[in-house]
């Protein structure tokens, strides 16, 4: 559950700022719904592990480990000097980047940038769902 508090707090803060009113039960319910969507569909595997994954070896922090490995590989390929410098000094992106992923960049990037990242992630999720619905409709015909 590390990082969930950042996500929920950020969403609640943004929602109350947009509504220009104190937190109400309606905004809390909307915040809960949005945070649930993020946790289940955008940050899949970061906070909860499926029963299937629990049975696998090294299931703890599976998604985080996977994404840090990808980030490390991309850093090595795209920024070889940075990767070499970090490695030469006994560091890796895996030391200082977990918070980026666990907190969905909240507290790492400015709020305006985080909102744009969230917009992009939610738009991507929405387009995926639209494509799935279209495929299901075509299969039913």
Secondary structure, 3 states (H helix, E strand, C coil): CCCHHHHHHHHHHHHHHHHCCCCCHHHHHHHHHHHHHHHHHHCCCCCCCCHHHHCCCCCCCHHHHHHHHHHHHHHHHHCHHHHHHHHHCCCCHHHHCHHHHHCCCECCECHHHHHHHHHHHHHHHHHHHHHHHHHHHHHHC
